Amino acid sequence: MLNRDALLLQATDALKRSRIVALVGPRQVGKTTIARTLVSSESLNYFDLEDPVSLARLAEPMTSLSSLRGLVVIDEVQLRQELFPVLRVLADRKRLPARFLILGSASPQLLQQTSESLAGRMEVIDVNGFSLDEVVVKHIEKHWRRGAFPLSYLAKSEADSVKWRQAFIRTLVERDLAQLGINIAPVALKRFWSMIAHYHGQIWSAADPARSLGVSETTIRRYLDLFTGAYLVRQLLPWHENLNKRQVKAPKIYVRDSGLLHTLLGIDSAAALNIHPKYGASWEGYVLEEIIKSLQLNSVYFWASHQGAELDIFLPQHHGKRIGIEVKRADAPTVTKSMRIAIDDLRLDKLLVIYPGAHAYALSPDQKIMAVPASEIAKWHPKSKF
């Protein structure tokens, strides 16, 4: 297993500040590993809500939890939503004998309950799979191909990685996503997720998936929101300026993990990826996710006009600057007309063109447009200035 000390430090620092800390993210990204580093799974302070023994111990939650001291861990907390009011009461005790680390598989119900019951009492940490910084930049191609889930990335062979992702997708559609309220047959659910994969990097339209599945567009939008809430899909929102041109107002969608995207598209090798029509879009989504992880972004946008100009990523207020980012899977990217339009219309201070090369260099005489290797993203952090 790779070193995840930065994530562990983030959790321990949060526990010093907050009475309750939530680690949220999809299954199998390392939440439980972090929790078990802090509290042994054999401890009476550790509850796994998929374990019948833990469920039995929490039959009377106030009685069971109020007597505990130190750090208490509750894993898969979204399975027992009635615990949230109990945690609120325990967190409000004047003498604070215990703090709580709760883990959830990114359920929208979890976020709703915590916002209602634990507002002001809880700090939320999004837990992702391995970042580029954690896997080391020399393995960037493997990281892109296999994705960020630890067991997929660390598999002994490419075939083992593919098998793990196939089994993971099957478990999600047959069991886990049903808990989020997607009440359709697993076969249809897998087909919908595959449709999302084919839209990867494109403007979303609910019409075609709705026709294919025989449901309303409203239902399709709800399904998409549930996938988004499960940290499996990203809806990248459009940015609107008061410009004298029509601008795109629908989101672009991405399968958040590049390895899962490749499996949904039937890509099982580097050779298959290199010739696939989604080759460039896959790279774009991978770079987008790594940028969000490194800069710890809460707000990120794309921009596009109906006249054809577009910008892959727009950061409207990054340390007081307006930053544009284009992602290119090219050895020697060049300045395009669309880039120049984006600079003028969005009043960009800097435009970074992320590419898979080894050296950064200026693409414009004023150095306002810079080509930047994707490997540099591993060095970025929230205070990075461009």
C-alpha positions as CSV (number, residue, x, y, z in Angstrom):
1,M,0.0,0.0,0.0
2,L,1.3,3.5,-0.8
3,N,2.0,6.1,1.8
4,R,-1.1,8.2,2.6
5,D,0.4,10.3,5.4
6,A,-1.0,13.5,4.0
7,L,-4.6,12.2,4.2
8,L,-3.9,10.8,7.7
9,L,-2.6,14.2,8.8
10,Q,-5.6,16.0,7.4
11,A,-7.9,13.7,9.4
12,T,-6.0,14.1,12.6
13,D,-5.8,17.9,12.3
14,A,-9.6,18.0,11.7
15,L,-10.2,15.9,14.8
16,K,-8.3,18.5,16.9
17,R,-10.6,21.2,15.6
18,S,-14.0,19.5,15.3
19,R,-16.2,17.3,17.4
20,I,-17.2,15.2,14.5
21,V,-15.2,14.5,11.3
22,A,-16.7,12.8,8.3
23,L,-14.6,10.9,5.7
24,V,-16.8,10.6,2.6
25,G,-16.1,9.0,-0.7
26,P,-16.9,6.0,-2.8
27,R,-16.1,2.5,-1.5
28,Q,-12.6,1.1,-1.6
29,V,-10.7,4.5,-1.7
30,G,-9.1,4.0,1.7
31,K,-11.4,5.5,4.3
32,T,-11.5,2.4,6.5
33,T,-7.7,2.1,6.3
34,I,-7.3,5.6,7.6
35,A,-9.8,5.0,10.4
36,R,-8.1,1.8,11.5
37,T,-4.8,3.6,11.7
38,L,-6.4,5.8,14.3
39,V,-8.6,3.2,16.1
40,S,-8.2,-0.6,16.0
41,S,-11.1,-2.5,14.5
42,E,-10.9,-4.7,17.6
43,S,-11.6,-1.8,19.9
44,L,-15.0,-1.2,21.5
45,N,-14.7,2.3,20.0
46,Y,-15.0,0.9,16.5
47,F,-18.3,0.2,14.8
48,D,-18.7,-1.2,11.3
49,L,-22.4,-0.9,10.4
50,E,-22.1,-3.7,7.9
51,D,-21.1,-6.0,10.8
52,P,-24.0,-7.7,12.6
53,V,-22.1,-7.5,15.9
54,S,-21.7,-3.7,15.6
55,L,-25.4,-3.3,14.6
56,A,-26.4,-5.3,17.7
57,R,-24.1,-3.1,19.9
58,L,-25.9,-0.1,18.5
59,A,-29.4,-1.3,19.2
60,E,-29.6,1.3,21.9
61,P,-27.2,3.9,20.4
62,M,-27.4,6.6,23.1
63,T,-26.6,4.0,25.8
64,S,-23.8,2.4,23.8
65,L,-22.1,5.6,22.6
66,S,-22.5,8.0,25.6
67,S,-20.2,5.9,27.8
68,L,-17.3,5.8,25.3
69,R,-14.1,7.9,25.7
70,G,-11.5,9.1,23.2
71,L,-12.0,8.7,19.5
72,V,-15.1,6.7,18.3
73,V,-15.3,5.4,14.7
74,I,-18.5,4.6,12.9
75,D,-18.0,3.1,9.4
76,E,-20.8,3.1,6.7
77,V,-22.8,5.5,8.9
78,Q,-25.3,6.2,6.1
79,L,-26.8,2.8,6.8
80,R,-28.2,4.0,10.1
81,Q,-29.4,7.5,9.5
82,E,-31.2,7.6,12.9
83,L,-27.7,7.9,14.5
84,F,-27.3,11.5,13.3
85,P,-29.6,13.1,16.0
86,V,-27.8,11.0,18.6
87,L,-24.4,12.2,17.4
88,R,-25.7,15.8,17.6
89,V,-26.6,15.4,21.3
90,L,-23.3,13.7,22.1
91,A,-21.3,16.4,20.3
92,D,-23.1,19.1,22.3
93,R,-22.0,17.8,25.7
94,K,-20.2,20.5,27.7
95,R,-17.5,18.0,28.8
96,L,-16.5,16.3,25.6
97,P,-15.3,12.8,26.6
98,A,-15.4,11.6,22.9
99,R,-14.9,12.8,19.4
100,F,-16.4,10.9,16.4
101,L,-14.9,9.9,13.1
102,I,-17.7,8.8,10.8
103,L,-17.2,7.2,7.4
104,G,-19.7,7.1,4.6
105,S,-19.8,5.9,1.0
106,A,-20.8,9.2,-0.3
107,S,-24.5,8.9,0.1
108,P,-26.6,12.0,-0.8
109,Q,-28.8,11.0,2.2
110,L,-25.6,11.2,4.4
111,L,-24.9,14.8,3.3
112,Q,-28.6,15.8,3.7
113,Q,-28.7,14.4,7.2
114,T,-25.4,15.9,8.3
115,S,-26.4,19.3,7.0
116,E,-29.7,19.1,9.0
117,S,-28.4,17.5,12.2
118,L,-24.7,18.3,12.5
119,A,-24.4,21.8,11.0
120,G,-21.5,23.6,12.8
121,R,-20.4,20.5,14.6
122,M,-18.8,18.5,11.8
123,E,-15.9,18.9,9.4
124,V,-16.2,16.9,6.1
125,I,-13.1,15.5,4.3
126,D,-13.6,14.1,0.8
127,V,-11.5,11.0,0.3
128,N,-10.4,10.1,-3.2
129,G,-8.3,7.3,-4.5
130,F,-4.5,7.7,-5.0
131,S,-3.5,11.1,-6.3
132,L,-0.7,11.6,-8.9
133,D,1.5,12.9,-6.1
134,E,1.0,9.6,-4.1
135,V,1.8,7.3,-7.0
136,V,4.8,9.3,-8.2
137,V,4.7,11.1,-11.5
138,K,6.8,8.5,-13.4
139,H,3.8,6.2,-13.2
140,I,1.3,8.7,-14.6
141,E,0.4,6.6,-17.6
142,K,-0.4,3.6,-15.4
143,H,-2.3,5.8,-13.0
144,W,-4.4,7.2,-15.9
145,R,-5.0,3.8,-17.4
146,R,-5.9,1.9,-14.2
147,G,-7.5,4.8,-12.2
148,A,-7.1,5.9,-8.6
149,F,-8.8,3.1,-6.7
150,P,-6.0,1.5,-4.6
151,L,-6.8,-2.1,-5.4
152,S,-7.1,-1.4,-9.1
153,Y,-3.8,0.6,-9.3
154,L,-1.8,-1.8,-7.1
155,A,-3.0,-5.0,-8.9
156,K,-0.2,-7.3,-9.9
157,S,-1.1,-7.2,-13.6
158,E,-3.2,-5.3,-16.1
159,A,-5.6,-8.2,-16.3
160,D,-6.0,-8.3,-12.5
161,S,-6.7,-4.6,-12.5
162,V,-9.4,-5.0,-15.2
163,K,-11.0,-7.9,-13.3
164,W,-11.1,-5.9,-10.1
165,R,-12.8,-3.0,-11.8
166,Q,-15.3,-5.3,-13.5
167,A,-16.2,-6.8,-10.1
168,F,-16.4,-3.4,-8.4
169,I,-18.8,-2.1,-11.1
170,R,-20.9,-5.2,-10.7
171,T,-21.1,-4.8,-6.9
172,L,-22.1,-1.2,-7.3
173,V,-24.9,-1.7,-9.7
174,E,-26.2,-4.9,-8.0
175,R,-26.1,-3.7,-4.4
176,D,-24.6,-0.3,-3.4
177,L,-26.4,2.1,-5.8
178,A,-29.8,0.6,-4.8
179,Q,-29.2,2.0,-1.4
180,L,-29.1,5.5,-3.0
181,G,-32.7,5.1,-4.3
182,I,-32.0,4.0,-7.9
183,N,-34.8,1.5,-8.2
184,I,-34.1,0.0,-11.6
185,A,-32.8,-3.4,-12.6
186,P,-29.0,-3.8,-12.4
187,V,-28.8,-4.5,-16.2
188,A,-30.5,-1.2,-17.0
189,L,-28.4,0.6,-14.4
190,K,-25.2,-0.7,-16.0
191,R,-26.5,0.4,-19.3
192,F,-27.2,3.9,-18.0
193,W,-23.7,4.1,-16.5
194,S,-22.2,3.0,-19.9
195,M,-24.2,5.8,-21.5
196,I,-22.6,8.3,-19.1
197,A,-19.2,6.9,-20.1
198,H,-20.0,7.5,-23.8
199,Y,-20.9,11.1,-22.9
200,H,-17.7,11.5,-21.0
201,G,-16.3,15.0,-21.7
202,Q,-19.4,16.2,-23.5
203,I,-22.3,18.4,-22.8
204,W,-25.0,16.4,-21.1
205,S,-28.5,15.9,-22.6
206,A,-31.0,13.7,-20.8
207,A,-33.2,13.1,-23.9
208,D,-31.3,10.1,-25.4
209,P,-30.8,8.2,-22.2
210,A,-34.4,8.8,-21.2
211,R,-35.6,7.3,-24.6
212,S,-33.3,4.4,-24.3
213,L,-34.4,3.4,-20.8
214,G,-38.0,4.3,-21.3
215,V,-38.2,6.8,-18.4
216,S,-38.8,10.6,-18.2
217,E,-36.0,13.1,-18.5
218,T,-36.7,14.2,-14.9
219,T,-36.0,10.6,-13.8
220,I,-32.8,10.5,-15.8
221,R,-31.6,13.7,-14.2
222,R,-32.3,12.2,-10.8
223,Y,-30.3,9.2,-11.6
224,L,-27.4,11.4,-12.8
225,D,-27.6,13.4,-9.6
226,L,-27.4,10.2,-7.5
227,F,-24.4,9.0,-9.4
228,T,-22.8,12.4,-8.8
229,G,-23.7,12.2,-5.1
230,A,-22.0,8.8,-5.0
231,Y,-18.7,10.4,-6.3
232,L,-18.8,8.3,-9.4
233,V,-19.7,11.1,-11.9
234,R,-18.7,14.7,-12.0
235,Q,-21.0,17.3,-13.4
236,L,-18.8,20.2,-14.5
237,L,-20.9,23.3,-14.4
238,P,-20.7,26.0,-17.1
239,W,-19.5,29.6,-16.4
240,H,-21.7,32.4,-17.6
241,E,-20.4,35.9,-18.4
242,N,-22.4,38.9,-19.5
243,L,-21.1,38.6,-23.1
244,N,-22.7,39.5,-26.4
245,K,-22.9,35.8,-27.4
246,R,-24.9,32.7,-26.5
247,Q,-23.2,30.5,-24.0
248,V,-23.6,26.9,-23.1
249,K,-25.7,26.4,-20.0
250,A,-25.8,22.6,-19.6
251,P,-23.1,20.7,-17.6
252,K,-20.3,18.6,-19.1
253,I,-20.1,15.1,-17.5
254,Y,-17.2,12.9,-16.6
255,V,-16.8,9.5,-15.0
256,R,-14.6,10.6,-12.2
257,D,-12.3,7.6,-12.1
258,S,-10.4,7.0,-15.4
259,G,-10.0,3.3,-14.7
260,L,-13.8,2.8,-14.2
261,L,-14.3,4.8,-17.4
262,H,-12.0,2.5,-19.4
263,T,-13.8,-0.6,-18.1
264,L,-17.2,0.8,-18.9
265,L,-16.0,1.6,-22.4
266,G,-14.5,-1.9,-22.8
267,I,-10.9,-0.7,-22.8
268,D,-8.6,-3.4,-21.3
269,S,-5.1,-2.4,-22.4
270,A,-2.9,0.5,-23.3
271,A,-3.1,-0.4,-26.9
272,A,-6.9,-0.4,-26.8
273,L,-6.9,3.0,-25.1
274,N,-4.6,4.5,-27.7
275,I,-7.0,3.8,-30.5
276,H,-10.3,4.4,-28.7
277,P,-12.4,7.4,-29.8
278,K,-12.5,8.6,-26.2
279,Y,-8.7,8.7,-25.9
280,G,-8.5,12.5,-25.7
281,A,-11.6,12.8,-23.5
282,S,-10.3,10.3,-21.1
283,W,-7.1,12.2,-20.7
284,E,-9.0,15.4,-20.2
285,G,-11.1,13.9,-17.4
286,Y,-8.1,12.4,-15.7
287,V,-6.2,15.7,-15.7
288,L,-9.3,17.5,-14.5
289,E,-9.6,15.2,-11.5
290,E,-5.9,15.5,-10.6
291,I,-6.1,19.3,-10.7
292,I,-9.1,19.3,-8.4
293,K,-7.3,17.0,-6.0
294,S,-4.1,19.0,-6.0
295,L,-5.6,22.4,-5.6
296,Q,-8.5,21.1,-3.4
297,L,-11.0,23.0,-5.5
298,N,-14.6,23.4,-4.4
299,S,-15.6,25.5,-7.4
300,V,-14.5,24.7,-10.9
301,Y,-16.1,25.4,-14.2
302,F,-15.9,25.1,-18.0
303,W,-16.9,27.7,-20.5
304,A,-18.3,27.4,-24.0
305,S,-20.2,29.5,-26.5
306,H,-22.5,28.4,-29.2
307,Q,-20.2,30.0,-31.7
308,G,-17.6,27.2,-30.9
309,A,-15.2,28.8,-28.5
310,E,-14.6,26.8,-25.3
311,L,-12.3,26.4,-22.3
312,D,-11.9,23.1,-20.6
313,I,-11.4,24.5,-17.1
314,F,-12.0,27.9,-15.7
315,L,-11.0,29.1,-12.2
316,P,-12.6,32.6,-11.9
317,Q,-11.0,33.5,-8.6
318,H,-7.8,31.7,-7.9
319,H,-5.8,33.9,-5.5
320,G,-7.2,36.9,-7.2
321,K,-6.5,35.8,-10.7
322,R,-8.7,34.4,-13.5
323,I,-7.0,31.2,-14.7
324,G,-7.9,29.2,-17.8
325,I,-6.8,25.6,-18.3
326,E,-6.8,23.6,-21.6
327,V,-6.0,19.9,-21.6
328,K,-4.3,18.5,-24.7
329,R,-3.1,15.0,-25.4
330,A,-0.5,16.3,-27.9
331,D,3.3,16.2,-27.8
332,A,3.6,19.9,-29.0
333,P,0.4,21.8,-28.3
334,T,-0.2,25.1,-30.2
335,V,-2.3,28.2,-29.6
336,T,-5.7,28.0,-31.1
337,K,-8.3,30.6,-32.0
338,S,-10.5,29.3,-29.3
339,M,-7.8,29.9,-26.7
340,R,-7.4,33.6,-27.8
341,I,-11.2,34.1,-27.7
342,A,-11.3,32.7,-24.2
343,I,-8.5,35.0,-23.1
344,D,-10.3,38.0,-24.4
345,D,-13.9,37.1,-23.4
346,L,-13.1,35.8,-19.9
347,R,-10.3,38.4,-19.3
348,L,-7.9,35.6,-18.3
349,D,-4.7,36.5,-16.5
350,K,-3.1,33.2,-17.5
351,L,-4.0,30.2,-19.7
352,L,-2.2,26.9,-18.9
353,V,-2.1,24.2,-21.6
354,I,-1.6,20.9,-19.8
355,Y,0.1,18.3,-22.0
356,P,1.9,15.0,-21.5
357,G,5.4,16.3,-22.3
358,A,8.4,16.9,-20.0
359,H,9.1,20.7,-20.2
360,A,7.2,23.9,-19.5
361,Y,7.5,26.6,-22.1
362,A,5.8,29.8,-23.3
363,L,3.3,29.5,-26.1
364,S,2.9,33.3,-26.4
365,P,5.5,36.1,-26.4
366,D,4.0,37.6,-23.2
367,Q,4.0,34.2,-21.5
368,K,0.3,34.6,-20.9
369,I,-0.2,31.2,-22.5
370,M,2.1,28.4,-21.1
371,A,2.5,24.8,-21.9
372,V,2.7,22.8,-18.7
373,P,3.6,19.1,-18.3
374,A,0.8,17.1,-16.6
375,S,3.5,15.8,-14.2
376,E,3.7,19.3,-12.7
377,I,0.2,18.9,-11.3
378,A,1.6,16.6,-8.6
379,K,3.6,19.6,-7.2
380,W,0.5,21.9,-7.0
381,H,-1.2,22.7,-3.8
382,P,-4.1,25.0,-2.6
383,K,-1.8,28.0,-2.4
384,S,-0.2,27.5,-5.8
385,K,-0.1,30.7,-7.8
386,F,0.2,30.8,-11.6
